[in-house]
Amino acid sequence: MRPRYLLLVGDREAVSLATARVAARTGLAVAHSAHGFAVLTNEACTCITVDPEAVVIGTLFPRQGPARAVTALSEAERAHLSRHGFAALLEAWWGGYVGVRSQGGRTQVIRDPSAALPCYRAEQGGSTLFASDLALLEAASGRRYPVAWDALGRVLYSAGLPTPETALAGIGDLRAGDIITLDGVAEQTATGWSPWTFADPRNDEESAATAERLRRVVEHCVAGWASLYGRPLLSLSGGLDSSIVAACLGGARPSAECLTLYTDDAAGDERAFAKLVCDAVGLPLSEHRYDLDAVDLSRPLGGHLPRPAGRVEAQPYEAAHRALARQIGADAFFTGNGGDNVFGYSQSAAALADRALHEGPGAGAFATLRDICRQTGAGPLRVTRAAMRHARQPRGYRWKPNPRFLHRDLVASLADTRLSHPWLDAPASTLPAKAAHIAALVRAQLTLESDRSQMLPVVNPLVSQPIMETCLAIPSWRWREGGRDRAMARAAFAERLPSVIVERRMKGTPDPFCGEIVQRKRAELRARLLDGQLAYHRILDPGAIEETLRPGRPTTGEENVRLLELANVEAWLGARSSRPSGAETASSASIVG
């Protein structure tokens, strides 16, 4: 069962009147009631009391001690958190949680930095609702939220940038690490956790010590999450990231099982690597083929979310996981998702710029130049020139939009829009590769809530807060040592994984399967996009779609990915228009206020 919660924030009378009715509408139980807020949860969601006016909703692990979630705090812990607030929470604890605190007529809400527990919001009757999922907001409010077409256009243009708005009018999103303060007449959002606090190249230490510290932190976090479940199912590609999670699960939860999917094309068949990992860590492996017959362009992924997420080619992947989970009685899905982002994966020359800017030209910069040349196959002159360009650019990371296949009027209207996020606001001392590393953490956040999360919890342990903080403290050039990407992660688990996995350079990809879908379903795909709601609302460029999908024209890998993303958006829109609303299943009277 996945954790579900609903948080009502408003004046005492409004919240008091609404709580019983919301409980009846949603089936949740009242877990805590205070001045200005009330918390309702299901059996899988913990509500931990700090004091009468402060709670933590969700999963909470201590930084020190056994890797076990807590359900209650000691008197000393409560006193410390009560006195120091969210700063103490972020410093001494981690997990997947939403914290709430009411003080002096104001209520503050924080979402943990890993984005492990969703936090969507809506306004109702002068009060604010926060919830783990859209269905709870709709049930509590008794209404169905319509598509916000302008916002949907921005979602597609902004290429996975987490923003406070979603694609539904009236539904917002509290970003990971943000604190929102509500005082009844106004609200203010601030950054509670910033990655820049940990991104200091002066933290550099000897590589072996860095790798050992990283291994201990990763093992601790995976063990913590594994302690919550009896039979996790891990998505295992045979690549480095999911293999690291498998190695940790093998020690912490030997009852875990693994699943790998493969395509008919050799580029997407990693079964041999996955088997090597499972044999080494002692976990059973199931194999499942990507089946084109399981692809239905009318069925959305992420239909339960307030913004579309996913691409069509993932349908067989999701279906295989759900089927095996039912067969073996799994109680959670584990992934290696976010590993590339956290472990500093890069093929750019920015790490050379970082080291030269930090240390100056010398033996260290020359070693990093050699590492990047070995990893990428580029010559030293080319790498040096690219590093110089990085060094001369303005500090920070410029998020790039994705205008592909979008209507020219939409693109023109958004051309001057600044794609911003608090974590992208870099200090003056920013090094370019570290800015890109932090941008990668931002990019991971909207990929964490997969379709199968409707069935069971989906755990992405590699983006846990302690792992992010540990990796941010590692200078960018350390991740490229020996001419290997994610070098510190490889070194950390060199003794836990087969050398073939640790030294593996190539990554498998389902891209050939994407091309097969587009080729086999070209006519249907073309009709759905040209005659669909995206084209009607002038979000898509019909001419570009028509040209790309004309008979006989080969499509590129990037075109296939975008086309299948847009096809899923069209299916998501179809589900929104056909799904019964909360107002149709319960009274449409206002619940709050």
TARABEL-V425283 format. One record per residue. RES is the residue in one small letter. SS is DSSP state (H for helix, E for strand, C for the rest). PHI is phi in radians with two decimals (NA if undefined). OMEGA is omega as a letter, one per 30 degrees, with the letter a starting at -180 (999 if undefined). Layout:
# TARABEL-V425283
res->RES ss->SS phi->PHI omega->OMEGA
res->RES ss->SS phi->PHI omega->OMEGA
This chain:
# TARABEL-V425283
res->m ss->C phi->NA omega->l
res->r ss->C phi->-1.48 omega->l
res->p ss->C phi->-1.18 omega->l
res->r ss->C phi->-2.33 omega->a
res->y ss->E phi->-2.55 omega->l
res->l ss->E phi->-2.42 omega->l
res->l ss->E phi->-2.02 omega->l
res->l ss->E phi->-1.83 omega->l
res->v ss->E phi->-2.19 omega->l
res->g ss->C phi->3.08 omega->l
res->d ss->C phi->-1.25 omega->a
res->r ss->H phi->-1.01 omega->a
res->e ss->H phi->-1.16 omega->a
res->a ss->H phi->-1.09 omega->a
res->v ss->H phi->-1.14 omega->a
res->s ss->H phi->-1.08 omega->a
res->l ss->H phi->-1.19 omega->a
res->a ss->H phi->-1.46 omega->a
res->t ss->H phi->-1.00 omega->a
res->a ss->H phi->-1.12 omega->a
res->r ss->H phi->-1.20 omega->l
res->v ss->H phi->-1.15 omega->l
res->a ss->H phi->-1.04 omega->l
res->a ss->H phi->-1.16 omega->a
res->r ss->H phi->-1.19 omega->a
res->t ss->H phi->-1.74 omega->a
res->g ss->C phi->1.39 omega->l
res->l ss->C phi->-1.50 omega->l
res->a ss->E phi->-1.83 omega->l
res->v ss->E phi->-1.26 omega->a
res->a ss->E phi->-1.75 omega->a
res->h ss->E phi->-2.83 omega->l
res->s ss->E phi->-2.34 omega->a
res->a ss->E phi->-2.50 omega->l
res->h ss->C phi->-1.18 omega->l
res->g ss->C phi->1.69 omega->l
res->f ss->E phi->-2.76 omega->l
res->a ss->E phi->-2.48 omega->a
res->v ss->E phi->-2.08 omega->l
res->l ss->E phi->-2.11 omega->a
res->t ss->E phi->-2.45 omega->l
res->n ss->C phi->-1.68 omega->a
res->e ss->C phi->-1.14 omega->a
res->a ss->C phi->-1.50 omega->a
res->c ss->C phi->-1.92 omega->a
res->t ss->C phi->-1.54 omega->l
res->c ss->E phi->-2.13 omega->a
res->i ss->E phi->-1.78 omega->a
res->t ss->E phi->-1.43 omega->l
res->v ss->E phi->-1.65 omega->l
res->d ss->E phi->-2.70 omega->a
res->p ss->C phi->-1.00 omega->a
res->e ss->C phi->-2.00 omega->a
res->a ss->E phi->-2.65 omega->l
res->v ss->E phi->-2.46 omega->l
res->v ss->E phi->-2.14 omega->a
res->i ss->E phi->-1.76 omega->l
res->g ss->E phi->2.01 omega->a
res->t ss->E phi->-1.88 omega->a
res->l ss->E phi->-2.28 omega->l
res->f ss->E phi->-2.03 omega->l
res->p ss->E phi->-1.36 omega->l
res->r ss->C phi->-1.16 omega->a
res->q ss->C phi->-1.90 omega->l
res->g ss->C phi->1.63 omega->a
res->p ss->C phi->-1.06 omega->l
res->a ss->C phi->-1.43 omega->a
res->r ss->C phi->-2.39 omega->l
res->a ss->E phi->-1.22 omega->l
res->v ss->C phi->-1.82 omega->l
res->t ss->C phi->-1.96 omega->l
res->a ss->C phi->-2.68 omega->a
res->l ss->C phi->-1.85 omega->l
res->s ss->C phi->-1.27 omega->l
res->e ss->H phi->-1.06 omega->l
res->a ss->H phi->-1.16 omega->l
res->e ss->H phi->-1.14 omega->l
res->r ss->H phi->-1.10 omega->a
res->a ss->H phi->-1.11 omega->a
res->h ss->H phi->-1.15 omega->l
res->l ss->H phi->-1.18 omega->l
res->s ss->H phi->-1.13 omega->a
res->r ss->H phi->-1.34 omega->a
res->h ss->H phi->-1.87 omega->l
res->g ss->C phi->1.19 omega->a
res->f ss->H phi->-1.16 omega->l
res->a ss->H phi->-1.04 omega->l
res->a ss->H phi->-1.22 omega->l
res->l ss->H phi->-1.07 omega->a
res->l ss->H phi->-1.20 omega->a
res->e ss->H phi->-1.44 omega->a
res->a ss->H phi->-1.86 omega->a
res->w ss->E phi->-2.39 omega->l
res->w ss->E phi->-2.70 omega->l
res->g ss->E phi->2.59 omega->l
res->g ss->E phi->-2.21 omega->a
res->y ss->E phi->-2.59 omega->l
res->v ss->E phi->-2.22 omega->l
res->g ss->E phi->-1.78 omega->a
res->v ss->E phi->-2.30 omega->l
res->r ss->E phi->-2.57 omega->l
res->s ss->E phi->-2.00 omega->a
res->q ss->E phi->-2.77 omega->l
res->g ss->C phi->1.04 omega->l
res->g ss->C phi->1.42 omega->l
res->r ss->E phi->-2.03 omega->l
res->t ss->E phi->-2.10 omega->l
res->q ss->E phi->-1.98 omega->l
res->v ss->E phi->-2.26 omega->l
res->i ss->E phi->-2.15 omega->l
res->r ss->E phi->-1.93 omega->a
res->d ss->C phi->-1.13 omega->a
res->p ss->C phi->-1.16 omega->a
res->s ss->C phi->-1.50 omega->a
res->a ss->C phi->1.09 omega->a
res->a ss->C phi->-1.24 omega->l
res->l ss->C phi->-2.00 omega->a
res->p ss->C phi->-1.07 omega->l
res->c ss->C phi->-2.57 omega->l
res->y ss->E phi->-1.66 omega->a
res->r ss->E phi->-2.46 omega->l
res->a ss->E phi->-2.66 omega->l
res->e ss->E phi->-1.78 omega->a
res->q ss->E phi->-2.68 omega->l
res->g ss->C phi->1.02 omega->l
res->g ss->C phi->1.47 omega->l
res->s ss->E phi->-2.03 omega->a
res->t ss->E phi->-2.06 omega->l
res->l ss->E phi->-1.89 omega->l
res->f ss->E phi->-2.08 omega->a
res->a ss->E phi->-2.64 omega->l
res->s ss->C phi->-1.29 omega->a
res->d ss->C phi->-2.74 omega->a
res->l ss->H phi->-1.09 omega->a
res->a ss->H phi->-1.03 omega->l
res->l ss->H phi->-1.19 omega->l
res->l ss->H phi->-1.11 omega->l
res->e ss->H phi->-1.23 omega->l
res->a ss->H phi->-1.16 omega->a
res->a ss->H phi->-1.21 omega->a
res->s ss->H phi->-1.53 omega->a
res->g ss->C phi->1.22 omega->a
res->r ss->C phi->-2.45 omega->l
res->r ss->C phi->-1.92 omega->a
res->y ss->C phi->-1.57 omega->a
res->p ss->C phi->-1.38 omega->l
res->v ss->E phi->-1.19 omega->l
res->a ss->C phi->-1.72 omega->a
res->w ss->H phi->-1.13 omega->l
res->d ss->H phi->-1.08 omega->a
res->a ss->H phi->-1.16 omega->l
res->l ss->H phi->-1.07 omega->l
res->g ss->H phi->-1.05 omega->l
res->r ss->H phi->-1.17 omega->l
res->v ss->H phi->-1.04 omega->a
res->l ss->H phi->-1.23 omega->a
res->y ss->H phi->-1.29 omega->a
res->s ss->C phi->-1.45 omega->l
res->a ss->C phi->0.97 omega->l
res->g ss->C phi->1.46 omega->l
res->l ss->C phi->-1.37 omega->l
res->p ss->C phi->-1.20 omega->l
res->t ss->C phi->-2.31 omega->l
res->p ss->C phi->-1.19 omega->l
res->e ss->E phi->-1.69 omega->l
res->t ss->C phi->-2.00 omega->l
res->a ss->C phi->-1.62 omega->l
res->l ss->E phi->-2.01 omega->l
res->a ss->C phi->-1.16 omega->l
res->g ss->C phi->1.64 omega->l
res->i ss->E phi->-1.95 omega->l
res->g ss->E phi->-2.01 omega->a
res->d ss->E phi->-2.46 omega->l
res->l ss->C phi->-1.45 omega->a
res->r ss->C phi->-1.25 omega->l
res->a ss->C phi->-1.02 omega->l
res->g ss->C phi->1.44 omega->a
res->d ss->E phi->-1.49 omega->l
res->i ss->E phi->-2.09 omega->l
res->i ss->E phi->-1.91 omega->l
res->t ss->E phi->-1.97 omega->l
res->l ss->E phi->-2.08 omega->l
res->d ss->C phi->-2.16 omega->l
res->g ss->C phi->1.71 omega->l
res->v ss->C phi->-2.09 omega->a
res->a ss->C phi->-2.63 omega->l
res->e ss->E phi->-2.48 omega->a
res->q ss->E phi->-2.48 omega->l
res->t ss->E phi->-1.97 omega->l
res->a ss->E phi->-2.31 omega->l
res->t ss->E phi->-1.52 omega->l
res->g ss->C phi->-1.48 omega->a
res->w ss->C phi->-2.30 omega->l
res->s ss->C phi->-2.13 omega->l
res->p ss->H phi->-1.11 omega->a
res->w ss->H phi->-1.18 omega->l
res->t ss->H phi->-1.07 omega->a
res->f ss->C phi->-1.88 omega->a
res->a ss->C phi->-1.59 omega->a
res->d ss->C phi->-2.05 omega->a
res->p ss->H phi->-1.11 omega->l
res->r ss->H phi->-1.23 omega->l
res->n ss->H phi->-1.35 omega->a
res->d ss->C phi->-1.01 omega->l
res->e ss->C phi->-2.45 omega->a
res->e ss->C phi->-1.04 omega->a
res->s ss->H phi->-1.03 omega->a
res->a ss->H phi->-1.11 omega->l
res->a ss->H phi->-1.18 omega->l
res->t ss->H phi->-1.08 omega->a
res->a ss->H phi->-1.10 omega->a
res->e ss->H phi->-1.13 omega->l
res->r ss->H phi->-1.12 omega->l
res->l ss->H phi->-1.11 omega->a
res->r ss->H phi->-1.06 omega->a
res->r ss->H phi->-1.10 omega->a
res->v ss->H phi->-1.17 omega->a
res->v ss->H phi->-1.11 omega->l
res->e ss->H phi->-1.07 omega->l
res->h ss->H phi->-1.09 omega->a
res->c ss->H phi->-1.22 omega->l
res->v ss->H phi->-1.12 omega->l
res->a ss->H phi->-1.11 omega->l
res->g ss->H phi->-1.06 omega->l
res->w ss->H phi->-1.12 omega->a
res->a ss->H phi->-1.15 omega->a
res->s ss->C phi->-1.13 omega->a
res->l ss->C phi->-1.44 omega->a
res->y ss->C phi->-2.30 omega->a
res->g ss->C phi->-1.63 omega->a
res->r ss->C phi->-2.55 omega->l
res->p ss->E phi->-1.31 omega->l
res->l ss->E phi->-1.99 omega->a
res->l ss->E phi->-1.75 omega->l
res->s ss->E phi->-1.36 omega->a
res->l ss->C phi->-2.10 omega->l
res->s ss->C phi->-1.62 omega->a
res->g ss->C phi->1.65 omega->l
res->g ss->C phi->-1.39 omega->a
res->l ss->H phi->-1.12 omega->a
res->d ss->H phi->-1.11 omega->a
res->s ss->H phi->-1.19 omega->l
res->s ss->H phi->-1.19 omega->l
res->i ss->H phi->-1.09 omega->l
res->v ss->H phi->-1.10 omega->l
res->a ss->H phi->-1.08 omega->l
res->a ss->H phi->-1.08 omega->l
res->c ss->H phi->-1.23 omega->l
res->l ss->H phi->-1.15 omega->l
res->g ss->H phi->-1.03 omega->l
res->g ss->H phi->-1.52 omega->a
res->a ss->H phi->-1.60 omega->a
res->r ss->C phi->-2.55 omega->a
res->p ss->C phi->-1.13 omega->l
res->s ss->C phi->-1.42 omega->l
res->a ss->C phi->-1.17 omega->l
res->e ss->E phi->-2.27 omega->a
res->c ss->E phi->-2.16 omega->l
res->l ss->E phi->-2.36 omega->l
res->t ss->E phi->-2.16 omega->l
res->l ss->E phi->-1.93 omega->a
res->y ss->E phi->-2.43 omega->l
res->t ss->C phi->-1.81 omega->l
res->d ss->C phi->-1.22 omega->l
res->d ss->C phi->-1.43 omega->a
res->a ss->H phi->-1.05 omega->a
res->a ss->H phi->-1.13 omega->a
res->g ss->H phi->-1.96 omega->a
res->d ss->C phi->-1.95 omega->a
res->e ss->C phi->-2.00 omega->a
res->r ss->H phi->-1.03 omega->a
res->a ss->H phi->-1.11 omega->l
res->f ss->H phi->-1.20 omega->a
res->a ss->H phi->-1.10 omega->l
res->k ss->H phi->-1.17 omega->l
res->l ss->H phi->-1.01 omega->a
res->v ss->H phi->-1.11 omega->a
res->c ss->H phi->-1.12 omega->l
res->d ss->H phi->-1.11 omega->a
res->a ss->H phi->-1.29 omega->a
res->v ss->H phi->-1.78 omega->l
res->g ss->C phi->1.38 omega->l
res->l ss->C phi->-2.02 omega->l
res->p ss->E phi->-1.25 omega->a
res->l ss->E phi->-2.19 omega->l
res->s ss->E phi->-1.93 omega->a
res->e ss->E phi->-2.12 omega->a
res->h ss->E phi->-2.52 omega->a
res->r ss->E phi->-1.48 omega->l
res->y ss->C phi->-1.13 omega->a
res->d ss->C phi->-1.88 omega->a
res->l ss->H phi->-1.10 omega->l
res->d ss->H phi->-1.17 omega->l
res->a ss->H phi->-1.50 omega->a
res->v ss->C phi->-1.62 omega->l
res->d ss->C phi->-2.25 omega->a
res->l ss->C phi->-1.14 omega->a
res->s ss->C phi->-1.57 omega->a
res->r ss->C phi->-1.77 omega->a
res->p ss->C phi->-1.52 omega->l
res->l ss->C phi->-1.60 omega->a
res->g ss->C phi->1.27 omega->l
res->g ss->C phi->-1.10 omega->a
res->h ss->C phi->-1.56 omega->a
res->l ss->C phi->-1.75 omega->l
res->p ss->C phi->-1.44 omega->l
res->r ss->C phi->-2.47 omega->a
res->p ss->C phi->-1.11 omega->a
res->a ss->C phi->-2.59 omega->l
res->g ss->C phi->1.78 omega->l
res->r ss->C phi->-2.31 omega->a
res->v ss->H phi->-0.97 omega->a
res->e ss->H phi->-1.14 omega->l
res->a ss->H phi->-1.42 omega->a
res->q ss->H phi->-1.01 omega->l
res->p ss->H phi->-1.11 omega->l
res->y ss->H phi->-1.09 omega->l
res->e ss->H phi->-1.13 omega->a
res->a ss->H phi->-1.11 omega->a
res->a ss->H phi->-1.13 omega->l
res->h ss->H phi->-1.16 omega->l
res->r ss->H phi->-1.12 omega->a
res->a ss->H phi->-1.12 omega->a
res->l ss->H phi->-1.21 omega->l
res->a ss->H phi->-1.04 omega->l
res->r ss->H phi->-1.12 omega->a
res->q ss->H phi->-1.14 omega->a
res->i ss->H phi->-1.71 omega->a
res->g ss->C phi->1.28 omega->l
res->a ss->C phi->-1.12 omega->l
res->d ss->C phi->-2.08 omega->l
res->a ss->E phi->-2.91 omega->l
res->f ss->E phi->-1.82 omega->l
res->f ss->E phi->-1.91 omega->l
res->t ss->C phi->-2.42 omega->l
res->g ss->C phi->-1.77 omega->a
res->n ss->C phi->-0.98 omega->l
res->g ss->C phi->1.54 omega->a
res->g ss->H phi->-1.07 omega->l
res->d ss->H phi->-0.97 omega->a
res->n ss->H phi->-1.16 omega->a
res->v ss->H phi->-1.33 omega->a
res->f ss->C phi->-1.52 omega->l
res->g ss->C phi->1.18 omega->a
res->y ss->C phi->-1.06 omega->l
res->s ss->C phi->-2.82 omega->l
res->q ss->C phi->-2.16 omega->a
res->s ss->C phi->-1.64 omega->l
res->a ss->C phi->-1.63 omega->a
res->a ss->H phi->-1.09 omega->l
res->a ss->H phi->-1.11 omega->l
res->l ss->H phi->-1.14 omega->l
res->a ss->H phi->-1.06 omega->l
res->d ss->H phi->-1.00 omega->a
res->r ss->H phi->-1.21 omega->l
res->a ss->H phi->-1.16 omega->l
res->l ss->H phi->-1.19 omega->a
res->h ss->H phi->-1.42 omega->a
res->e ss->H phi->-1.85 omega->a
res->g ss->C phi->1.50 omega->l
res->p ss->C phi->-1.15 omega->a
res->g ss->C phi->2.93 omega->a
res->a ss->H phi->-1.11 omega->a
res->g ss->H phi->-1.11 omega->l
res->a ss->H phi->-1.10 omega->l
res->f ss->H phi->-1.13 omega->l
res->a ss->H phi->-1.11 omega->l
res->t ss->H phi->-1.19 omega->l
res->l ss->H phi->-1.01 omega->l
res->r ss->H phi->-1.08 omega->l
res->d ss->H phi->-1.07 omega->a
res->i ss->H phi->-1.17 omega->l
res->c ss->H phi->-1.09 omega->a
res->r ss->H phi->-1.16 omega->a
res->q ss->H phi->-1.22 omega->a
res->t ss->H phi->-1.64 omega->a
res->g ss->C phi->1.41 omega->l
res->a ss->C phi->-1.43 omega->l
res->g ss->C phi->-1.34 omega->a
res->p ss->H phi->-1.08 omega->a
res->l ss->H phi->-1.17 omega->l
res->r ss->H phi->-1.10 omega->a
res->v ss->H phi->-1.15 omega->a
res->t ss->H phi->-1.09 omega->l
res->r ss->H phi->-1.09 omega->l
res->a ss->H phi->-1.12 omega->l
res->a ss->H phi->-1.11 omega->l
res->m ss->H phi->-1.11 omega->l
res->r ss->H phi->-1.12 omega->l
res->h ss->H phi->-1.07 omega->a
res->a ss->H phi->-1.15 omega->a
res->r ss->H phi->-1.54 omega->a
res->q ss->C phi->-1.27 omega->l
res->p ss->C phi->-1.01 omega->a
res->r ss->C phi->-1.10 omega->l
res->g ss->C phi->1.83 omega->a
res->y ss->C phi->-2.14 omega->l
res->r ss->C phi->-1.69 omega->a
res->w ss->C phi->-1.24 omega->a
res->k ss->C phi->-1.67 omega->l
res->p ss->C phi->-1.33 omega->l
res->n ss->C phi->-2.16 omega->a
res->p ss->C phi->-1.49 omega->a
res->r ss->C phi->-0.99 omega->l
res->f ss->C phi->1.22 omega->l
res->l ss->E phi->-1.52 omega->a
res->h ss->C phi->-1.08 omega->a
res->r ss->H phi->-1.04 omega->l
res->d ss->H phi->-1.17 omega->l
res->l ss->H phi->-1.13 omega->a
res->v ss->H phi->-1.08 omega->l
res->a ss->H phi->-1.12 omega->a
res->s ss->H phi->-1.22 omega->a
res->l ss->H phi->-1.83 omega->a
res->a ss->C phi->-1.03 omega->a
res->d ss->C phi->-1.68 omega->a
res->t ss->C phi->-1.29 omega->l
res->r ss->C phi->-1.49 omega->l
res->l ss->C phi->-1.47 omega->a
res->s ss->C phi->-2.10 omega->l
res->h ss->C phi->-2.76 omega->a
res->p ss->H phi->-0.95 omega->a
res->w ss->H phi->-1.29 omega->l
res->l ss->H phi->-1.53 omega->l
res->d ss->C phi->-1.37 omega->a
res->a ss->C phi->-1.53 omega->l
res->p ss->C phi->-1.22 omega->a
res->a ss->C phi->-1.09 omega->a
res->s ss->C phi->-1.51 omega->a
res->t ss->C phi->-1.02 omega->l
res->l ss->C phi->-1.74 omega->a
res->p ss->H phi->-1.07 omega->a
res->a ss->H phi->-1.22 omega->l
res->k ss->H phi->-1.22 omega->l
res->a ss->H phi->-1.08 omega->l
res->a ss->H phi->-1.19 omega->l
res->h ss->H phi->-1.06 omega->a
res->i ss->H phi->-1.17 omega->l
res->a ss->H phi->-1.07 omega->l
res->a ss->H phi->-1.14 omega->l
res->l ss->H phi->-1.12 omega->l
res->v ss->H phi->-1.07 omega->a
res->r ss->H phi->-1.12 omega->a
res->a ss->H phi->-1.28 omega->a
res->q ss->H phi->-1.11 omega->a
res->l ss->H phi->-1.45 omega->l
res->t ss->H phi->-1.80 omega->a
res->l ss->C phi->-1.52 omega->a
res->e ss->C phi->-1.80 omega->a
res->s ss->C phi->-1.38 omega->a
res->d ss->H phi->-1.06 omega->a
res->r ss->H phi->-1.28 omega->l
res->s ss->H phi->-1.14 omega->l
res->q ss->H phi->-1.20 omega->a
res->m ss->C phi->-1.63 omega->a
res->l ss->C phi->-2.52 omega->l
res->p ss->C phi->-1.04 omega->l
res->v ss->E phi->-1.89 omega->a
res->v ss->E phi->-1.88 omega->l
res->n ss->C phi->-2.01 omega->a
res->p ss->H phi->-1.14 omega->a
res->l ss->H phi->-1.26 omega->l
res->v ss->H phi->-1.77 omega->l
res->s ss->C phi->-1.08 omega->a
res->q ss->H phi->-0.95 omega->a
res->p ss->H phi->-1.08 omega->l
res->i ss->H phi->-1.21 omega->l
res->m ss->H phi->-1.01 omega->a
res->e ss->H phi->-1.13 omega->l
res->t ss->H phi->-1.12 omega->a
res->c ss->H phi->-1.24 omega->l
res->l ss->H phi->-1.10 omega->a
res->a ss->C phi->-1.32 omega->a
res->i ss->C phi->-1.51 omega->a
res->p ss->C phi->-1.00 omega->a
res->s ss->H phi->-1.03 omega->a
res->w ss->H phi->-1.24 omega->l
res->r ss->H phi->-1.15 omega->a
res->w ss->H phi->-1.25 omega->a
res->r ss->H phi->-1.96 omega->a
res->e ss->H phi->-1.05 omega->l
res->g ss->H phi->1.27 omega->a
res->g ss->H phi->1.26 omega->a
res->r ss->C phi->-2.12 omega->l
res->d ss->C phi->-1.26 omega->a
res->r ss->C phi->0.90 omega->a
res->a ss->H phi->-1.03 omega->a
res->m ss->H phi->-1.17 omega->l
res->a ss->H phi->-1.17 omega->l
res->r ss->H phi->-1.12 omega->l
res->a ss->H phi->-1.13 omega->a
res->a ss->H phi->-1.08 omega->a
res->f ss->C phi->-2.03 omega->a
res->a ss->C phi->-1.08 omega->a
res->e ss->C phi->-1.60 omega->a
res->r ss->C phi->-1.84 omega->a
res->l ss->C phi->-2.23 omega->l
res->p ss->C phi->-1.01 omega->a
res->s ss->H phi->-1.05 omega->l
res->v ss->H phi->-1.07 omega->l
res->i ss->H phi->-1.29 omega->a
res->v ss->H phi->-1.08 omega->a
res->e ss->C phi->-1.65 omega->a
res->r ss->C phi->-1.12 omega->a
res->r ss->C phi->-1.79 omega->a
res->m ss->C phi->-1.55 omega->l
res->k ss->C phi->-2.04 omega->l
res->g ss->C phi->-1.25 omega->a
res->t ss->C phi->-2.65 omega->l
res->p ss->C phi->-1.51 omega->a
res->d ss->H phi->-0.94 omega->l
res->p ss->H phi->-1.05 omega->l
res->f ss->H phi->-1.18 omega->l
res->c ss->H phi->-1.02 omega->l
res->g ss->H phi->-1.09 omega->l
res->e ss->H phi->-1.16 omega->l
res->i ss->H phi->-1.07 omega->a
res->v ss->H phi->-1.08 omega->a
res->q ss->H phi->-1.17 omega->a
res->r ss->H phi->-1.33 omega->a
res->k ss->C phi->-2.00 omega->a
res->r ss->H phi->-1.03 omega->a
res->a ss->H phi->-1.13 omega->l
res->e ss->H phi->-1.16 omega->l
res->l ss->H phi->-1.08 omega->l
res->r ss->H phi->-1.07 omega->a
res->a ss->H phi->-1.14 omega->a
res->r ss->H phi->-1.13 omega->a
res->l ss->H phi->-1.36 omega->a
res->l ss->H phi->-1.30 omega->a
res->d ss->C phi->-1.82 omega->a
res->g ss->C phi->-1.62 omega->a
res->q ss->H phi->-1.28 omega->l
res->l ss->H phi->-1.10 omega->l
res->a ss->H phi->-1.22 omega->a
res->y ss->H phi->-1.05 omega->a
res->h ss->C phi->-1.59 omega->l
res->r ss->C phi->1.01 omega->l
res->i ss->C phi->-1.66 omega->l
res->l ss->E phi->-1.63 omega->l
res->d ss->C phi->-1.69 omega->a
res->p ss->H phi->-1.03 omega->a
res->g ss->H phi->-1.08 omega->a
res->a ss->H phi->-1.17 omega->l
res->i ss->H phi->-1.13 omega->a
res->e ss->H phi->-1.07 omega->a
res->e ss->H phi->-1.17 omega->a
res->t ss->H phi->-1.15 omega->a
res->l ss->C phi->-1.79 omega->l
res->r ss->C phi->-1.16 omega->a
res->p ss->C phi->-0.96 omega->l
res->g ss->C phi->1.53 omega->a
res->r ss->C phi->-1.43 omega->l
res->p ss->C phi->-1.25 omega->l
res->t ss->C phi->-1.91 omega->l
res->t ss->C phi->-1.49 omega->l
res->g ss->H phi->-1.07 omega->l
res->e ss->H phi->-1.15 omega->l
res->e ss->H phi->-1.12 omega->l
res->n ss->H phi->-1.07 omega->a
res->v ss->H phi->-1.06 omega->a
res->r ss->H phi->-1.20 omega->l
res->l ss->H phi->-1.07 omega->a
res->l ss->H phi->-1.28 omega->l
res->e ss->H phi->-1.14 omega->a
res->l ss->H phi->-1.17 omega->l
res->a ss->H phi->-1.09 omega->l
res->n ss->H phi->-1.20 omega->l
res->v ss->H phi->-1.07 omega->l
res->e ss->H phi->-1.09 omega->l
res->a ss->H phi->-1.18 omega->l
res->w ss->H phi->-1.07 omega->l
res->l ss->H phi->-1.13 omega->l
res->g ss->H phi->-1.11 omega->l
res->a ss->H phi->-1.18 omega->l
res->r ss->H phi->-1.12 omega->a
res->s ss->H phi->-1.42 omega->a
res->s ss->H phi->-1.84 omega->a
res->r ss->C phi->-1.34 omega->l
res->p ss->C phi->-1.05 omega->a
res->s ss->C phi->-1.58 omega->l
res->g ss->H phi->-1.05 omega->a
res->a ss->H phi->-1.20 omega->a
res->e ss->H phi->-1.51 omega->a
res->t ss->H phi->-1.91 omega->l
res->a ss->C phi->-2.71 omega->l
res->s ss->C phi->-0.99 omega->a
res->s ss->C phi->-1.48 omega->l
res->a ss->C phi->-1.14 omega->l
res->s ss->C phi->-1.08 omega->a
res->i ss->C phi->-1.54 omega->a
res->v ss->C phi->-1.93 omega->l
res->g ss->C phi->1.63 omega->999
